[in-house]
Structure formats: C-alpha cells, structure tokens
Amino acid sequence: MNRAGELYACLYAREFPAQAALRLRPELRDHAVVILEGERPLETVCSFNAKARYLGVVRGMTKVELDTFSSLAVLSRSRTEEVSAHAVMLECAGSFSPRVEERSDGYTFLCVIDIAGTEKLLGPPEMLASELLRRVQALGVNASVAISRNFHAAICCARGSTARIMHIAGGNEGQALAPLPLKVLDVSSEHAETFAQWGVRTLGSLAALPEKELIARIGQEGRRLRQLARGELPHHFVPYEAAFELEERMELDSPVEQLESLLFVLGIMLEQLILRAAARVLALASVTITLTLEGCATHTRTVRPALPTNERSLWIKLLHLDLEAHPPQAEILAVTLAAESGRTSKVQLGLFSPQLPEPMRLDVTLARIRAIVGDECVGSPVLRDAHKPDSFRVDPFKVPTGNSSAHTAVSSPAAMRQLRPPEKVSIILRGRQPVSFLFRDSKYEVEHAYGPWLAEGDWWQRESWELEQWDLIARSCSPSIEGPVLYCCVARNLKEEAGPGVWQMVTLYD
C-alpha cells in the first residue's frame, strides 16, 4: 500500500510549552518545572517536564494543588516563546530536506520530513536521525524520531514509543504498530467509547477486525482507522514553506532593571541565533535588540560590526556597550533579538599591504569611542552629492572585502589641506580681483589668480549659501618666512545679511 521510494522521518517533541520555556532558561532544566495557563486565580497546569511528572504532577492541577509540592518552579505559558521555538524546530528540520509537513497541536511539536533520496548526501536513515536529534538537542529541545515508509505509521510510532530513534522496516508497519494504544490515533470520543465497549485497546486489535463488518457499524471512518492501524493509509504530502528569519523572543519572569542581569539572557539568545546561522554556513551581520518596557513602551537598538561574525563574546560586548550608552528608561519585561545574516569572508591582502586590525578588537574599540563621542561622529567620511564646501556625512565603518589589487594607492602630484575652521584673511582687490593679502601676520603678493568660482545651493531651506572662491598663487613679501610661495584657496559668503562676508582661507595646497 506504500508507494516505492517513499521514506519519512517524524520529529516529535512532547510537552512543547514546557520545552519552549526551558529552551532559553538552561538554569531551570535540572529542576521540576510546571507551566500554568489561564486567568488568575483559576490557572491550571498545561505542561510540565519529566522531573515534575516523577513528582506526581498531572495536567489540570490548580495553583493551590501545586503548593503542596516542594522545589517546584512555576512559569506562566508564553505563546510568544512557543511561536519562536516552533519556527526554530521547523527551520532545523528544513535543513535536512526541503519537504517538511507540519502536524503540531497546542501541546506537542510534530513534523514529518520527506527524506527519500537523501541517503547519498546524509547517510542511512539511522545516521540522519542521530544527526537530527543532535541538532535539536543543541537547540535545547528533547525529541524523538520515527522513520517509516508510511507517513501515518511514522507519526503513530513517534507518538506511542518511548525510544529516541525508531526505524520501521518496509513491510513491517502493521507488526510495529500492533502494541501501540489507540490514543496514538486521532479517534473521536464517540468511536473511542465504541472501541472500549468492544474491548479494542491497541492498534493490533483494531487491525484484526474484519473490514466489511467494521464499515457496516461505524462507516467509512472505520475503514480509515483500520488502514491507519495497519500502516497502509496513503497520504498526499503537503510541504510547509516559511521564510528564514533569525529572531528570538523571551518574556522575562520578573521585570529587570540592571543591565548585568539582562546580559545573561542575551547570551543564551545569541547562542541560539549563532547555532541557527552556523547551520546554514552563515554569520550574524547585525543584531537588533527590542526591549519591551513597562507602560507598553519599547527600546530598540541595532548593532552592526565591521564584518559578519559568530563570535558570541563579541556580540555580548557590543550590545553591552551600546546599551550602556543608550540605556532603557524603564523596567524591562520582554526581550526580542532579530539578526540579519551575512557570509563570513576573509580579506585577502597583498604581499606588501599593511595588516588590518583584528575585527573583534576593532569593533570593540569603535563601540567604546561611539559611547564617548556619539554614533554620528564615528565612521568613514563620505562626500555628499553637492557643491557646498566641506559637505560630507559619516557612514559606518566597513572593512573592504574585494580583491586587494582593486585598492591600490593612487599617486597624486599635490595634497590639499582643508583648514577647519577656516582662518580669516585680509584681501586687497583691484578690479574685483585679489592682488595681495595678509595671512598669519605675513603679507603676500598674488602672482596668479584663478576665479572667481561661484557656487550656491540649498535655496529650498532657510540657510542657503552662495560662495565666491579664488585659487591663488602668492609670494611672500617677508624674507623671514620659509617657503616663499603659497598655493591656497580663499572664499567668502555673498549671502550674509550684512553684505558679502569676510574673506577666509579655506584650503592650502602642498
């Protein structure tokens, strides 16, 4: 009844609300943990870990009943953390095959992976299952994997077995499913009561019932359940498709005021983001932290190093320095980390090129400088597309990643030194052309004058400008000054309210 070439791996995680909460709280994994849902004071237990089960905790207990247990950690259910953990699990499953069908419910995670034809790439099914569980374990989730050539047989075996890896050989589906209880099937309460009256409690007992008599009593649903119990029901695979997003969310158990307490949580969340990025041979290019504060306010900051990296200690240090310079103004209730992925790259330098600084030390140094002088004062200067003198912006520093031969130095016959701020100069004009000037207590006679160069702009704003600029070659009249010839540029603003402004020395040419 199974088509040739089919092979499925079912990934199953029990008590998913509890596992989603413990994924980002590793300090609680060795304790008995219970998850409550509902409105206070009518909260009830919806999920718990294995240690709580050993103590006797069952689903549906109230908060008052839990008070009778000692050493029990009680957490509130977080739908946000469950959605994030659910996306992480599907992303992990998708790294083994692009065909993944999602079958989770409110309290368990279940997805089925089509692994047909992956043997040459990922090895035999048992090896694939071991690697899948290893990756899931690294994400902080305990799960099991069942492999079968029948889609529904893999699901039933994963739900009913306690082994971490189960492999049903082709043709043995009915024998492997026979000892499993009926609860592994999605049987309605009405049919479950009927089967209980008949004494049918396992899949083997259901598979042994005659098909015609079963259909005559409970209809075509009986035929479908019998095929499920025998591992013969065919299935049309519906793949799940989701965009790759690097994001982690966590609701804090209590409001946090001190930054040091927040860094512990950030370290765990960053570790999860790095694991997910590394699984796709990527690195984190930027991280945006969004803090949910009391009063429904949010505090958002973005950190972007010079090169994409997966160094956890570097990201923690950069986030620490940024939050110290821009602290939140209220207590923190929840944390969201969203990252942009990038590719790790090595900068190939030439044989005689200067060595670049170590990226980690460079990023930390730049972050410390930004904390002192401000974000807008650190980076690489870039000229604006305008004719206004001294018009530039500061862009974030980036390490060049291209071929080193493309960054060879270009020799220039002259160097230009911009004076900041410009220095005042007294100029004598003849026929509106400079003939001599006084600069730094020295008099110069103009030998060659080039200009005037007129430029104006920003007429759409209140502070517009209109400059008159001259390039001059002048010779000093004082023999005591070293370097008798001066190459310079002078300018004045023609749009000042009191008339043309004073002349200023703006540039010296070497």
C-alpha positions in Angstrom: 0.0 0.0 0.0 3.1 2.3 0.2 4.5 3.7 -3.0 8.0 2.7 -3.8 10.7 5.1 -2.9 8.8 6.8 0.0 10.6 7.4 3.2 9.6 9.7 6.1 11.2 10.8 9.4 8.8 12.1 12.0 10.2 14.6 14.6 8.2 14.6 17.8 8.6 16.7 21.0 6.3 16.1 23.9 5.3 18.8 26.4 6.2 21.6 24.0 5.1 24.6 26.1 7.4 23.5 28.9 10.3 22.8 26.5 9.8 26.1 24.8 10.1 27.9 28.1 13.2 25.9 29.2 15.0 26.4 25.9 16.1 29.9 26.9 16.3 29.1 30.6 19.0 26.5 30.9 19.4 27.1 34.6 16.0 25.5 35.2 16.5 22.3 33.2 17.7 20.4 36.2 14.6 21.4 38.2 11.0 20.3 38.2 9.2 22.9 36.1 5.4 23.4 35.6 3.7 25.7 33.1 0.4 27.4 34.0 -2.2 28.9 31.7 -5.5 30.7 32.3 -6.6 33.8 34.2 -5.6 34.2 37.8 -6.5 32.8 40.2 -8.0 30.0 38.1 -4.7 29.0 36.5 -4.2 25.3 35.7 -1.3 23.1 34.7 -1.0 22.8 30.9 2.6 21.3 30.6 5.5 20.1 32.7 8.9 18.4 32.3 9.9 14.9 33.2 11.1 15.8 36.7 7.7 17.3 37.5 6.0 14.2 36.2 8.0 12.0 38.5 6.8 14.1 41.5 3.2 13.3 40.5 2.1 16.5 38.7 -0.7 16.0 36.2 -2.3 18.3 33.6 -5.2 20.3 35.0 -3.9 20.8 38.6 -4.6 24.2 40.1 -2.1 26.6 41.7 -3.3 25.6 45.2 -2.6 22.0 44.5 0.9 22.8 43.3 1.7 24.5 46.6 1.8 21.0 48.2 4.9 20.2 46.2 8.3 21.3 47.2 11.1 22.6 45.0 8.8 23.2 42.0 9.4 26.0 39.5 6.2 27.5 38.2 6.2 29.6 35.0 3.3 31.2 33.0 2.7 30.0 29.5 4.2 32.3 26.8 2.7 31.9 23.4 5.4 34.2 22.0 8.2 31.9 23.1 6.3 28.9 21.7 5.9 30.5 18.3 9.6 31.3 18.3 10.6 27.8 19.3 8.2 26.3 16.8 9.8 28.3 14.0 13.3 27.2 15.2 12.3 23.5 15.1 10.8 23.7 11.6 14.0 25.6 10.4 16.1 22.8 11.9 14.0 20.1 10.1 14.2 22.0 6.9 18.0 21.8 6.9 17.7 18.1 6.2 15.1 18.2 3.5 13.1 21.0 1.8 9.9 18.9 2.1 8.6 19.2 5.6 4.9 18.8 6.7 3.8 20.3 10.0 1.4 18.5 12.2 1.7 20.1 15.6 -1.1 20.7 18.1 -1.2 23.0 21.1 0.9 20.9 23.5 3.3 18.9 21.2 5.5 19.6 18.3 5.3 17.2 15.4 6.5 17.4 11.8 7.2 14.9 9.1 10.3 15.1 6.9 10.4 13.5 3.4 13.9 12.0 3.4 13.6 9.8 0.3 16.7 10.0 -1.8 18.9 11.6 1.0 21.0 8.5 1.7 23.9 9.5 -0.5 24.0 13.0 1.0 23.2 12.4 4.7 23.8 8.7 5.1 21.5 5.9 6.1 18.2 6.8 8.0 19.6 5.9 11.4 22.6 8.3 10.9 20.2 11.0 9.7 18.0 10.6 12.8 21.0 10.8 15.1 22.2 14.0 13.5 18.7 15.5 13.6 18.4 14.7 17.3 21.9 16.1 18.0 20.9 19.4 16.3 17.6 19.6 18.1 19.3 18.8 21.4 21.7 21.7 20.7 18.7 24.0 20.4 17.6 22.9 23.9 14.7 20.6 23.0 14.3 16.9 23.8 12.6 15.0 21.0 12.3 11.6 19.3 12.4 10.5 15.6 10.5 7.7 13.9 11.3 6.5 10.4 8.9 4.6 8.1 7.9 4.2 4.5 4.3 5.1 5.6 3.6 8.7 6.6 1.0 7.9 9.2 2.9 4.9 10.6 5.9 7.2 11.4 3.5 9.6 13.2 1.9 6.8 15.3 5.2 5.2 16.2 6.6 8.6 17.3 3.6 9.3 19.5 3.4 5.8 21.1 7.0 4.8 21.5 9.4 5.9 24.3 12.6 5.2 22.3 14.5 8.2 20.9 15.0 6.6 17.4 12.6 4.1 15.9 13.0 2.6 12.4 10.2 0.6 10.9 11.4 -1.7 8.1 9.4 -1.6 4.9 6.5 -4.1 5.0 6.6 -4.4 8.9 4.4 -1.4 9.6 1.4 -3.4 10.9 3.6 -5.6 13.2 5.5 -2.5 14.6 2.2 -0.6 15.3 0.3 -3.5 16.8 1.3 -3.0 20.5 0.6 0.8 20.5 -2.5 2.1 22.3 -5.5 3.6 20.4 -4.7 7.1 21.7 -1.9 7.5 19.1 -4.7 7.9 16.5 -6.9 10.9 16.3 -10.0 8.9 17.3 -13.2 10.8 18.2 -14.6 10.4 21.7 -17.7 8.6 20.2 -15.6 6.0 18.4 -13.2 5.6 21.3 -16.2 4.7 23.6 -17.4 2.2 21.0 -13.9 0.5 20.7 -13.7 0.4 24.5 -17.0 -1.5 24.6 -15.7 -3.9 22.0 -12.5 -4.4 24.1 -10.3 -2.9 21.3 -7.5 -1.1 23.1 -4.5 -1.5 20.7 -3.8 -0.9 17.1 -3.2 -4.6 16.6 -6.8 -5.4 17.9 -8.2 -2.7 15.5 -6.3 -4.0 12.5 -7.6 -7.6 13.2 -11.2 -6.5 12.8 -12.9 -7.5 9.6 -13.2 -4.6 7.2 -16.7 -5.0 5.9 -18.3 -5.5 9.3 -16.4 -2.5 10.7 -17.6 -0.3 7.8 -21.2 -1.6 8.4 -21.1 -0.5 12.0 -19.2 2.9 12.1 -19.0 3.8 8.4 -16.0 4.8 6.2 -14.2 6.2 9.2 -13.8 2.7 10.4 -12.1 1.7 7.2 -9.7 4.7 7.5 -8.9 3.9 11.2 -8.2 0.2 10.2 -5.8 1.3 7.5 -4.0 3.6 9.9 -3.6 0.7 12.4 -2.2 -1.5 9.7 0.2 1.2 8.4 -1.5 1.1 4.9 -3.2 4.5 4.6 -1.8 6.6 1.7 -1.0 10.3 2.2 -0.7 13.3 -0.1 2.3 15.2 1.2 1.8 19.0 1.8 5.1 20.7 2.3 5.4 23.6 4.8 7.1 26.7 3.5 8.4 29.5 5.7 10.9 32.4 5.3 14.2 32.2 7.0 14.1 34.6 9.9 16.7 34.9 12.7 14.7 36.0 15.6 14.4 35.0 19.3 11.8 36.3 21.8 11.7 35.8 25.5 9.3 37.1 28.2 11.1 37.7 31.5 9.8 36.1 34.6 10.2 39.3 36.5 11.0 42.9 35.5 14.7 43.6 35.1 16.3 46.9 35.9 20.1 46.2 35.9 21.9 45.7 32.6 24.1 42.9 34.0 21.1 40.8 34.7 19.9 41.2 31.1 23.3 40.2 29.6 22.8 36.6 30.9 19.5 36.3 28.9 21.1 37.9 25.9 24.0 35.4 25.9 21.6 32.5 25.7 19.5 34.1 22.9 22.7 34.9 21.0 23.9 31.4 21.3 20.6 30.1 19.7 20.9 32.7 16.8 24.5 31.7 16.2 23.6 28.0 16.1 20.9 28.6 13.6 23.1 30.8 11.4 26.0 28.4 11.5 23.7 25.5 10.4 23.3 27.4 7.1 27.0 28.3 6.9 26.1 32.0 7.6 27.2 34.5 10.2 25.4 37.4 12.0 25.8 40.7 10.2 23.7 42.8 12.5 21.6 42.3 15.6 18.6 44.4 16.6 17.5 44.3 20.2 14.0 45.4 21.1 13.2 45.7 24.8 9.5 45.8 25.9 9.3 48.2 28.8 6.7 48.9 31.4 3.9 51.1 30.1 3.9 49.4 26.7 7.0 51.4 25.6 9.8 49.8 23.5 13.5 50.5 23.3 15.2 49.4 20.1 18.9 49.4 19.2 20.9 48.0 16.3 24.5 46.8 16.4 26.4 46.2 13.2 30.1 45.2 13.4 32.6 45.8 10.5 32.4 42.1 9.4 29.8 39.4 9.9 30.8 37.1 12.8 29.6 34.3 15.0 31.8 35.3 18.0 29.3 35.2 20.9 31.6 37.2 23.2 32.0 39.9 20.7 28.2 40.4 20.3 27.7 40.4 24.0 30.3 43.1 24.4 28.9 45.2 21.6 25.4 45.0 22.9 26.7 45.8 26.4 28.5 48.9 25.3 25.6 50.1 23.2 23.0 49.6 26.0 25.3 51.4 28.4 25.5 54.4 26.1 21.7 54.3 25.4 20.1 52.7 28.5 16.3 52.0 28.6 14.2 54.4 30.6 12.0 51.8 32.4 12.0 48.2 33.7 12.4 45.5 31.0 9.5 43.0 30.6 10.5 41.2 27.4 13.4 40.9 25.0 13.5 40.3 21.2 16.6 39.7 19.2 16.4 39.9 15.4 19.5 39.3 13.3 20.5 39.8 9.7 22.6 37.1 8.2 25.7 37.5 6.2 28.5 35.5 4.8 31.8 35.2 6.6 34.7 36.4 4.4 38.4 36.6 4.6 40.1 39.8 3.4 42.9 38.8 1.0 45.7 41.3 1.4 48.6 41.9 -0.9 52.1 40.9 -0.1 53.1 44.5 0.8 49.7 45.7 2.1 49.5 46.8 5.7 47.9 44.4 8.1 44.4 45.1 9.1 43.4 45.2 12.8 41.7 42.1 14.4 37.9 42.5 13.7 36.9 41.8 17.3 39.3 44.4 18.8 38.4 46.9 16.1 34.6 46.6 16.7 35.0 46.9 20.5 37.3 49.9 20.1 34.8 51.6 17.8 32.0 50.9 20.2 33.9 52.4 23.1 34.6 55.5 21.0 31.0 55.8 20.0 29.9 55.7 23.6 32.1 58.7 24.3 31.7 60.9 21.2 28.3 59.7 19.8 27.3 57.4 17.0 27.3 60.2 14.4 30.9 61.0 15.0 32.4 57.6 14.3 32.8 56.0 10.9 34.2 56.8 7.4 33.7 60.3 5.9 31.8 60.2 2.5 31.3 63.2 0.3 27.8 64.3 -0.3 26.4 64.9 -3.9 26.6 68.7 -3.5 28.9 71.6 -4.4 28.8 73.0 -0.9 32.4 73.1 0.6 33.0 70.8 3.5 29.8 68.9 2.9 30.1 65.3 3.9 28.5 62.6 6.0 29.8 59.8 8.3 28.9 56.2 7.3 29.5 53.2 9.5 33.0 51.8 9.1 33.3 48.8 6.8 36.3 46.6 6.0 36.8 46.2 2.3 36.1 42.7 1.1 37.1 42.9 -2.6 40.4 42.0 -4.3 43.3 43.8 -2.7 44.5 44.8 -6.2 41.5 47.0 -6.6 42.5 49.1 -3.6 46.0 50.1 -4.7 47.1 53.6 -3.8 46.8 56.3 -6.5 49.7 58.8 -6.5 48.8 62.4 -6.6 51.1 65.3 -7.5 49.5 67.6 -4.9 48.0 67.3 -1.5 45.1 69.6 -0.3 44.9 70.6 3.4 41.4 71.8 4.5 41.5 74.3 7.3 39.0 73.5 10.0 37.8 76.0 11.0 38.7 78.4 8.1 41.0 81.3 9.1 40.3 85.0 8.4 42.4 86.7 5.8 42.6 90.4 4.7 42.5 90.8 0.9 43.1 93.9 -1.3 41.0 93.8 -4.5 41.8 95.6 -7.8 39.0 95.4 -10.3 37.3 92.8 -8.1 40.4 90.6 -8.3 42.7 89.8 -5.4 46.2 91.4 -5.7 47.5 91.0 -2.2 46.5 89.7 1.2 47.6 89.4 4.8 47.6 85.9 6.3 49.1 84.7 9.6 50.9 88.1 10.1 52.6 87.8 6.7 51.9 89.8 3.5 51.6 88.0 0.2 51.6 89.4 -3.4 49.3 87.5 -5.8 51.2 86.3 -8.9 48.3 84.2 -10.4 44.6 84.3 -9.6 42.1 81.8 -10.9 38.4 82.6 -10.5 36.0 83.6 -9.3 34.3 80.3 -8.9 30.7 80.9 -7.9 28.5 78.2 -6.3 25.2 78.3 -4.5 22.7 75.8 -3.2 20.1 74.8 -0.6 17.7 77.6 -1.8 14.8 75.4 -0.6 15.9 75.8 3.0 16.3 78.8 5.3 20.1 78.6 5.4 21.0 78.9 1.7 24.6 79.7 0.6 26.4 81.5 -2.2 30.2 81.4 -2.3 32.8 83.3 -4.3 36.0 81.3 -4.4 39.5 82.1 -5.8 42.6 79.8 -6.2 45.7 81.9 -5.7 49.5 81.6 -6.2 51.1 84.2 -4.0 54.7 85.0 -3.0 55.6 86.2 0.5 57.0 89.7 0.8 58.8 88.9 4.0 62.1 87.1 3.7 61.9 85.6 7.2 59.1 83.2 6.2 60.2 79.7 5.0 58.6 78.7 1.7 58.1 82.0 -0.1 55.4 80.7 -2.5 51.9 79.9 -1.2 49.3 77.9 -3.1 45.9 78.5 -1.5 42.1 78.9 -1.9 40.1 81.8 -0.4 36.4 82.2 -0.3 33.6 84.4 1.1 29.8 84.0 1.5 27.9 86.5 -0.7 24.6 85.9 1.0 25.3 87.2 4.5 22.7 89.7 5.8 25.3 92.5 6.3 26.6 92.1 2.8 29.4 90.0 1.4 31.2 88.3 4.3 34.8 88.4 5.2 37.4 86.5 3.2 38.5 83.2 4.7 41.4 81.0 3.9 39.8 77.5 3.4 42.5 75.4 1.7 46.2 75.1 1.4 47.9 73.2 -1.4 51.2 71.4 -0.8 
